[in-house]
Each structure stands twice: as structure tokens, then as C-alpha cells.
């Protein structure tokens, strides 16, 4: 396809009822249930997520470009383009240079593509133009591009599929290209991406040798490239990559074949295994292939793994991956809070997978997991100021380790392996695409943010305005601005645990809202729906099957998981000292000292001092888990030991159980 053809392909999708400028765009004839609404159809205009997107635009994305320049990552591509210089890469503690740093540039460009769709920014656009020109110059005549291989690796492509991550990098290049094409109608990156994908197809396609990348990612990118261009060879190549995995092509490696999901065919593997990000990217690609080809058994296999993963291997924050050695899933219920790896990229990959499963099935449980992960295990990877990051996200940091380095100390402005920072940038720049969907019956709102929504239903245009202070307030008001005359359904997801939630139309009688509040009627401009979600603060006990947190509790309110941090304790008290009574109800309190409108929790606790015969009262103040480590390198814990009631308390004696009289 020529450059002109690429631009025309994108233009054909402009103004479509759903899925136009979107990350995932299932086409006609797919087995999916819901149609995503593109970035041009959903606009976040304020509130919690509006503030996060504004910070991403003003601070995080520009910071990313600065770091790509300063660390030499962009310079490596300049070198591959023949512009001179010396190959540069930050090194890890072993001194190893990573061969996949090009992908950080591609993820950053994807973020810029989605962000420029929100509004023009000449300075940001100039940064991106510079990067795109460098990438175009670095690409070889045969379509291949990888600065490490071209500069240091002798130029022979696809010789180190186990660790070279060449297909992984090209996958991110494709996704950046999709963002620029769908949002801006700019085909520069798409032309580069197609040539790169064709180089992969020539070497590893149906007429090439059998080979898969050690790090899955390209599979979902290839499906989207097929959807964008109509060139079926990309879908065929994606399907081939899925079907070849599990045949032992990658060998044992350092950690065994399960590390890169090559131990069993994708259709047969009963549970998630190995490196968490690789597993989740692989399954996201498998869903895309299944939906595109009508392969229901393949979709069922992914759903089976997802269901087991959420039930037995997911942290309360939505974080995934409990083993540092290989950044991997552990055994069922192996979820140590202090040794949690819970990589930020794994949380982002989890959202990507759950989103695809939501589109494929329409089941609210996938939106539930997106919400839990986005507010907790994902946002914890980014500082409130938008310029410092966590690669790993433990649920406990011990006081003795609060000031150490290597992921146990303060947030970092960048990493030698900087996969997480630009991944956060592209996630935040595209978050509006996860809020709502459409189908033949109407519109479904899955996540709540102050926003405008536009879609075509029953032959007419619907425009909605959503107003909310969620997650701090449970009230969500949806106003109908325009609607066709025909009846259609507005569906609003009710998060699990919000059993006392109600919904009312036009200030009428409020009725109890089920898991999904579906309202079928002939809507007219001016109609208003008010959803009141119960945001009762709770003290939730740990599942006894999780050895590491047995006898502990977690504080929650709405979608937010809370943590206690040293900065909020009295002098001389450590986070390891406190206990809480499971029967106490935490009290919400403003935490404007950390961020405007933020809600914390306060509750009575106790502390057992060494040598003291009785417990002392210990007032506890908890902050949202995602907001920890924004004041200093502090100790923190999510799971708090529960008090042991005395015989007098169990027998109904006076006093508050677990709290001194």
C-alpha cells in the first residue's frame, strides 16, 4: 500500500459510529459484543481523570522526550540513520545493555499521537516530528529497523528471537503508527510500520522459518494493522505467531519455557505462567486474533486463564506478578505484599487484556478489573507531579528499607529499562477510550469521569454529558444533550460492593441499581440520569489462602485501596507496629495536603510497644495506595494486622474491642 493509500484507508473510518480513533477496532463480522468509542467520541473534560490527563500532557510527555534525549535512546536511532554518534544505553546492576530501547521511543510517540488528538500542541508536535524523521532515516531499504542490531549486532535480523525483542519493538512501532493514523490522519509512521511488518512477514511468515519473539506484543499490533489497512497478510502473521507459541521454539532459556509462555500451546495452557507482561500481551493478542477470525475456542482459553488469574494471582490493587527473579506469576495465592513485583507494565497490560475481553463478551467483571487496576496498581507507578516513576509496586515497604535504592527507595525520573514510563504516558493519553462502548441496543458507560460522549444508535446521534467527582464522590449525573426519537438503552455499570447504589431518571424516585443499571426508553434532550454509588469505607479481611497476609485487613472505599505511610504516624511509630479492629468503620477525611479533592481515611488503631503490658491507642490515617511515596522515601503497608480480641471483648464486656478503654 502506498503512502496515499494509507491516508485514504484511515480517512474511510472518519465519522464511523464507533471505534474510529481507538486502540482496538473490531470490524464487521467479528464475534465481539461491544463496539469501542474512539477518542473523538469520548472527551474527558475534568475531575480526577481530567487532572491526570492534564499532568500527562503538560509534564509527563515532555519529561519523556527529555529523558529519551538525555539517555541516548533517541540518539541510538540517529546513529542507525547514519547521523553519527556513539551507541548509548543506561545499564542495569549487571552492566548489561538492553537491546530493545527503541520501543521507548515508539511508546512515547503513541502517547503523543493520542494526546495531539485532544488538541494541538506545536511544541509537542515538533518533538514528535523530530523523532519520526529520525526513525524514517534509520529504517533500512528492506524495511527492517532496530538500532541495536543495526549498530552493534552485525545487522543480521531475527538472530536472537529469545532476547533481542525485535518483534516486540516493531509491535510498538505499529501501535504508534495506528495512533497517528487514526487520530490525526498522519500516515508517516504507518508507512514505516507496514514496511517493518513486511520484513517480519518475509522472514517469519508462512513462507519463512518458524520463529516467535521471546516477548509477545506484535500479535495484537499486527491484528490492528490488518484492521487499519485491510492487508490480510498481517492477520495471517498474527495468527501464525499465536499458533507457533508452545512448540518449544524458544528453548529452556534462563527460567524455563514457561517464562515466555512457550511451554504449552496458547489454546491448551490452563493458567497464566511465567513473565507477567509477556503473558498478558500474548493473551491480548490471542483475543484480537480470536475476535477477528471467529475463533471461539481460542477466546474461551484466554477467558479461562484470566478468570483463574484474577481469582488466585492478582493483588488487591490489581497488580500482577509476585516474583522478582523472573518478573513472573507465582503459585496460586502466592501474593507476598513486601515482595510483590507488580510491574507497572503488567498493570497496563492487564487493562489492555481486560478491555479486549469486555469488548468480546460484554461482561461487567472485565470492566470491574479495569477500574481496580487503573486506580490502584497502575497509577501507583506514577508520581502525583507526573515526572517520577515506580517500575515495581510493592504493597509493603519495611521501615528498615525505606531509604534504600533498587526499587525500595524513592521514585525515579527514569530507568535503564524504561518500559514503564512511556507506557504510562500512552495509557493516560488514551484513557478516555476505555470509558464507554456502544452496540445495537444503545450506549454502555463502564468507567466514570467528567466527560462528553457521542455515538450513533438506532440511526441517530446521541450526545451525553457526564458529571462526577468519582472516585471521591459516588454521584454520577448523565445528561442527554441530543438523542434520536427511537428507543435505546443507556447502561451504567455498578461496581461490585456498591450494593446500596440507586439510580433515578429526571429526579424521579430512586430505585436500587443492579450490577448494570440498564434504562430503556425514548430519550429526549434534557433527560437526566443520576446514579448514586455507595462508597462506604470498609475494612476487608484477607483471603485465608494467602499465607503472607492471613490475619490482616485492607482499607477500601469505592475503587480505592488505601495504605498507611510513616509520614502520617506519630513520631517514633513504625508502620509495622499498628493493628486495627476489623469491626471499626473508617471515617473519610480530606487530604488536600497531597492533592486537591483527595479523600483519605481515619480510624482508631492500636500499637503494642515492646515491654508494655497493654496496647496503646494509635490513631491511623490512610491515603490512597497510588499516592504513596510522594512526600519522601517512606515505609508503607496496605495489609494491616487485625487486632486479637480479648476474652472479655468476645464475651461482650465493656469497651471497644481491640482499643484500650
N, C-alpha and C positions, 0 to 999 in steps of 0.2 A: 504494500500500500504506500502511495506517495505521501509527502507532507500535506498536499492539498486534500488527499483522500482522508487523512487522519482528521484534519479540521472539520471536513464535511461529516464524518462519522459522529463526531461529538455534537455538531450542530443539530443533527437529526433528533437528539434527545432533549433539546431545549423545550421547556414548557410541557413536558410529559406529566401525567397525573401524579406519578410518584417515582422516586428513585433517580431523578435526574442527576444532580451533582451530589452523588452519595458514594460512600466507601464500597458498599455492596449493592449490586443492582440486578437481582434476579430477573430474568426475561420471561417473555410469554412461553407458556408450556412447561414451566418449572413446577416442581412439586411443593414449592413453598406456599405458606398460608397468608403471609402478610407482605405488603409492599413498603419498603422504606421510603421515607420522605426525605428529599435531598436538602442540601444546605441552603438552597434558595427558597425552600418551602417552610423551613423552621428557623426562626431567628431568636436567639436569646438576647433579651434587652435589659436585664438587670438581675438583682438578687444574688444569691450565693454563687451560682454558676456564671452569672454575668461578671462578677468581680474576678473570678478565677480566669475567665477568658480575657478580660481586660489586662490582667497582670501578665498573662502569657504573651499577649500582643506587645505590650509596652516594654516588658523586661526580659522574659524568658527567651523568646525567639531571638531578639538582638544579642542577648548574652550568648546564646548558642553559636551564632556566627562568629562572635569574638573568639570563643574557645576553639572553634574549628580552624580559625586562622592561627591562633597562638600556639596550638599544639602541633601544627604541621599537617593536620588531616587534609585540609583543602590543598595545601602545598604538595602533598603526595600526588594528587591528581594533576596538578600543574606540571610536576616532574614527568608523569606519564604522557602528558601532552607535549613534551619537549621544550618546556619553558625554563628548564634549568633548576638548580637547587640540589638539595640533599634529602634523601628519604628520612622522614622523621616519624617517630611514634613514642608516646609515653610507654614506659614498661611497667609490668607488674612486679611483685616482690621477687619473682624468679629471674627477672631481667628479660623475659620473653617479649618479643614484639608481636602484636596481633596483626594477622593478615587481612582483616575484614573491616578496617576502619572506614573505607569508602561508604559503608552503609550509614554511618552517622551523618554524612552529607546528604544522602538521599532521604533519610527520615526528616532531617531539618527542612529540606525542600518540600516534602509533602506537607509539613506543618505550614510553611509559607503559602503553598498553593491553597489550602483550605482557608487560611487566615485572610489572604487577599480577596477571597470571595466574600468576606464580611465587610470589606470596604478598602478603598485604595490606600496605599501607603508607599509613596515614592521611594523613601529611603530603604524600606524592606525590599521592595521590588528591585532596587538597584543591587542590593546584596545578592538576591537570587539570580539576577541576570549574570552577574559575575560568575557565580557557581555553575550555572548552566553552560556558559561559554567554555569554562574550563573542562567540564565533563564532555562536551562535544569534541573538544580538541584531544582529549585523552582516549576517546574511542578509536579502536583500530579499524582499518578498512574492512576487515571481516566481521565487524560488529562486536567483537569481544572487548570487554572493559573490566579491568581490575588493576589498580595501581600497584599493589604488592607483587602480583605475578609479573606484570609488565616491567617493573623496575628491578625487583630483587629475585624474582622466581624464574628467571630464564625465559619468560614469555610463553611457555607451553601451557595452554589452558587445561583445566579439569584433570590435573595430575594428582591433586591432593583433595579428593572429594570428602575425605573424612574430616579434615581440619581446616581446609582452605576457605570454606564458606563462600565460594564463588557464586553459587546459585542463590544463596541467601542474600548476598549483596544485590544481585540482579533483580531478585524479587522486590526488594525495597526500592530499587530504581523504577520498576514498573509501577509500584503503588504511588510513588511521587508523580510519575507521568500521568496516571489516572486522575489524581487530584487536580493537576494543572489543566488537563484537557476538559474535565467535567465542570470545573468551577469557572475557568477563565477562557475556555476555548483555545488555549495555547498548546499547540502540538509539538513544540520543540523537544520536550523530554519524551513524548510518546514516540516520536520517530527514532530517537536513540534507544529507547526501551525495546521497541519492536526488533531493531537490528540485533540487540543483545540477546533477546529471546530466540531469535532465529539462529544465532550462533550456538546456543544451548541445544536447540532442536536438531541442528545438523550433527552435533557430537553425540547427543544422548537421546535423541528422538527415536521413532520407530525404525529408522534406517541406521541408527548409530549403535553404540555399545550400551549395554545395561549399566546404568550408574545413577546413584542418588546422592544428594548432598547430606553431609553429616548433620547439618542444621536445617530442618524443614522450614520453609517460608515461601518459596517460589510457587508452591502449588496454588495457594489462594490468589496470588498475584496473576498467575497465568490464566486462571478462570476469568478474572476481571478483565484481563487484556482481550480475551476472546469476546466477552460481552461488549467491550468498547469498540472493537474493530470488526467483529464478525468473522475473523480468521480462525477457522475451526482447528487448525494445527495447534493452537495454544491450549485449547481444551483437551485435545488428544494427548499433548505432552504432560499436562497436569494430571490427567487420569493415569498415564503411564508411571509417573513419579509415585503416585499413591499405591498402585498395584505392585511396583517393584520393591517397596519397603517391606521388610520382614523376611527377605530371602537370604539374609546374611551377606549382602554385598559390601557392607562396611567393615565386617570383621569384628573381632573382640574389642579392639581399642583399649583404652586405659581402664575403662569402667565396665566392660561387658557390652554386648549388643543392645541390651535394654536401654542403655544410656541414650542412644539415638533412635530408639523405637524400631530397631531392626531385628528384634528377637522373634516377632510374630507378625503375620500379615495384619494389616490395618483392620480388616474385616473380622479377624478372629481374636485379637487381643482383648481380654475381658476387662482389664483395668488400666488406668494410666500407669506409666512406668518411666523411669529414667529422668533425664533433664526436663524440668517442668516447662520451660518456654518452648523447647523443641516439641514436646508432646502436644501442647496447646496449639501451636502454629500448625502442626501436622493435622490435628483434628479439625481446625478451622478450614484448612484446605480440603479435607475429606468431605465436610459438609457442603462446601461450594461445588465440588465435583458431583456429589450425590444429588443435590438440588438441580444442577444443570443437566444431568444425564437421566434423571428419574430413578436413581438407584436407591430404593428404599432400604434394602438390607444394609448398605453402607451407612446410611443415615442412622439406622437403628443401632449399629455398632458404636457410633460416636455417642449417641444418647445414653447407651448403657454405661460407657466409661465416664461420661460427665456425671451421671446420677451417682455412681459409686464414689467418684472423686469428691463431690460436694458433701456426701454423707460421711466419708471416712478420712479424707485427706485435706480438707480445707480448714484453715484457721477461722476463728470467729470474725476476723477482719476481712475475710475473703482471700487472704494471702495464701499462696501455694508454693510448696517446696520446703521440706523440713531438713534437708541435709546439705551442709556446706561443701563436703568433699566433691560432689559431682552436681551440685545445684539441682538436686533431684527430689522427687517424691519419696516419702518413706513408706513404711508399712501402714496398714490401716490403723488409725488413731495414734500414730507416731507424730505428735504435734507439740514438741517442746517449745515453750514460749521464748526462753532465753537463747535457744539455738536455732530459732526459726530463720530460714534463709529468706523465704517470701520475697523473691526478687521483684522489683518494681515492674520489670518487663513481663514477668509471669502474671501479675495482676492485670496489666494491659491486655495481654494475650487472652486471659480468662474472659474479659469483657468482649473481646472480638469473637471468641467462640460462642459465648452465651448469646450474643446478638444474632449470630447466624442461626443458632438453634431456635431463638424466638421467632425469627422470620420464617423458618421452615415449619414450625409447629403451631405457633400462636399461643403457646403455654406460658402463663404468667410466671412460673417458677424461674424461668430463664431471666426475665426482667428483674425479679427479686434479687438474683445473684449479681446481676449487673449493678444494681443500686448498692448492695452491701460492699462490693469490691471497689466501686468507684469512690464512695465516700470515705472508705477506711484503708484498705490495703493498697490502693493506688495513689490517692492524694498524699498519703504519708511519705511518699518518695520525693515530694517537692516542698521546699520551704515556703512560708507564707509570703516572703518577698519575691519568690519566683526565680532565684538565682543560685540556690544551693540544693543539693540532692542527696538522697539515700539510694544506694544500689540494693542493699538488703534491708528488710523491715522487721526486725525482731519485735516480739511482744513483751519483752522484758530486757532491761539493761541494768545490770547489777551496779550497786554503788561503787564497788571496788574497780569497776571498769569504765566508769562514766567519762573519764578524760583520756582514755587510750585511743590509739589510732586503729587503722584497718577495719573500718566499718563500725567500730564500737564507740567512736568519738563523735565529733561534730559532723554536720552535713558538709559535703564537699562541693566546690564550684564545678568540678568535672572529674572524670575518672580515666585511667589508662584504657580500660574497656568501657567506653562511654555510650553503651547501647541505651541505657535508661533515660538520660536527659532528653535527647531529641525524640525519643518515643513518647515521653510525657508531653512534649510540645505538640506533636501531631495528634495525640489523643485530645488534648484540650481544645485545639483548633477545630476539631471535628465533633465535639461532644453533642452539639445540637442534633446531629444525625441519629442519635440513639434515643431521642425523646419520644417520637411518635411514628405511627405507621398508618396505613390505610388498607382496606380491602373492599370487596364489592358491597359490603353492608354499611361501611362508614369509616370512622377515624378512631384509632386507639391511642390513648396517651399513657405511656409506660413510665416515664420519669418526669419529675415536676421541677419546672424552672419558669421564671417570669419570661414569657416568650410570645411570639406570634406564630401561628400555624396556618398554612394554606394547603388545601388539597382538593382534588376533584372527586366527588362522589355522586352517584346517580345522575350523571350528566351535567352537574353544575359545580360551581366553585364554592367551597366552604372556607371562610376565614374566621379564625378563633384568636382571642387574646387570653393568655393565661397569666394570672397574677398570684404570686405566692411568696412567702418568706420561708418556705421549706428549705432546709430541714429544721429550722429553729421554731417555726410555727407550723401547725398541721393544716391550716386552712388553705385550700386551693380554689380559686374562683376562675371559672371558664366563661368568657363572654362570647356570644355568637355575633360576629360583625356582619357576615354575609352568609347566606345559605340558599340552596335551590328549594323549589317548592315540594319536592318529593320527600318522603320519609327516609331518614337514615339514622344510624346508631352512633352515639358518642359513648365510648367505653373508657373508663378510668380505672387504672389498676389500684387496688388497695393492698398495701404492703402487708406481709404476714405479721401477726401480732397486733394489728390495729383492729381488734375485734369490736371496739365501741365506735367505729367510724360511721358517719352518716353522710347522706347526700340529699340535696334539695334542689328543686328547679324553680327559678323565679321567686325565691323567698317563700316557697310553699312549705308544707310540712316535711320535715326531715325524716328520712327513712333509713333504716340500717343498710350499710353498704356491704355487699358480699366481697369476695376476693377480687372480683371485677364488677364494678358498678356500670352496667350497660343500660343506656337510656335510648329507647327507640321512639322517635316522634318526628313530626314535620316541624323542623326548627325554623325560627324567623329571626331576623336581625334584632338584637336587644335581649334575646333569651339569655339567662344566666344560670349556670350550674355551680353550686357551692358544695365542695367536698371537704368535710372536716375529718381529718385523720387523727386518731387518738395517739398522742405522743407521750404516753405515760412512761416515766423513768422506771426502770426495772433493775433488780439485782438477780442475775440469772446464774444458776449453778452450772458447773462444768459437767459434761458427759463423763460418767464414771469410767468409761472405757479408755479415756485419755489419761494415762498414768501421770503425766507431768503436771496436770492441773487438777487432779482429783482433790476434792475438798476446797476448791477455790470458786470464786464467783466473778462475774464480769458485769460492769455497769453499762447499761444501754438506754438510749432514748431515741425513739424513731429509728432511722437508719444509722445513727451514730454510735460507734463503740467508743468508750471512754477509757482513759488511763490516768493514773496518778504519777506525778513527777516531783522530784525533790524540791523544786522551787516553790511548791505550794504546801510544803510541810513545815512544821515548826523547827526551829534551829536544833540541830543535834539528832533529829529523827531521820531514819532512812526508810526508803520505800519497802525494804524487806521487813520492817517492824510492824506494819499496820495489819489489822484484821477488821472485817466488817461483819455485822449481823445480817444474815440473809433476809430477815424479816423487815429490815428497815427500808423505807421508801426514800430515795434520794430526792433532793429539792433542787430544781433548776435555778441557776443564778447567772447573771450577765458576766461575760468575760471580755469586756471591751478592752481590757489591758492587752489582750492578744490580737483581737480582730473585731471590727465593728459588728454588732449584732450576734456575735458568737455566744452560745449558751453552754455553760459548764454545769456541773452537778456538785452539790454539797451534801454530806451525810456524816453522821457520827461513826467513829471507828474506835478501836482500842489498840493499845500497844503494851506489850509485855517487856518491861525493862529487865535486864539481867540483874538478879539479886533481889528484885522487888517481889513481895508475896502476892500482889494482886495486880490486875490490869489497870492501866490509866486511860482516861478518855483521850482520844486523838481525833480532833476534827479533820475530816478529809475533804479535799477539793479536787475534783477530777476535771480534766479537759478532754476535748475530742482527741482521740488517738492520732489522727492525722496531723494535729497541731503540735505534737511533742517535739522537743529538740529545736525550738525556735527562739529560746532565750539564752541557753548555754548548753554545754555538753553535760546533761544531767542523767541521773538514774531514773528509770521509769518502769512501770509494770501495768499490764492490762488485767491479768488474772490475780485476784487478791484473796488471800486465805480467809475462809469463813470462820467466825468465832465458834468455839465449842461451848454449848450452854451448860451451865452447872445443874446439878440435880435439883436445886431449889427452883431454878428457872423452868426446868422441864416439868416440875410439879405445880407450876402456876404461882410461885412465890412472887413477892413484890419486886419492882424494878424492871428496867428494860433489859431483856435477855442479851447478854454479851457486853453490856455497857455498865460501868460501875455506877452504883447508886450515889 
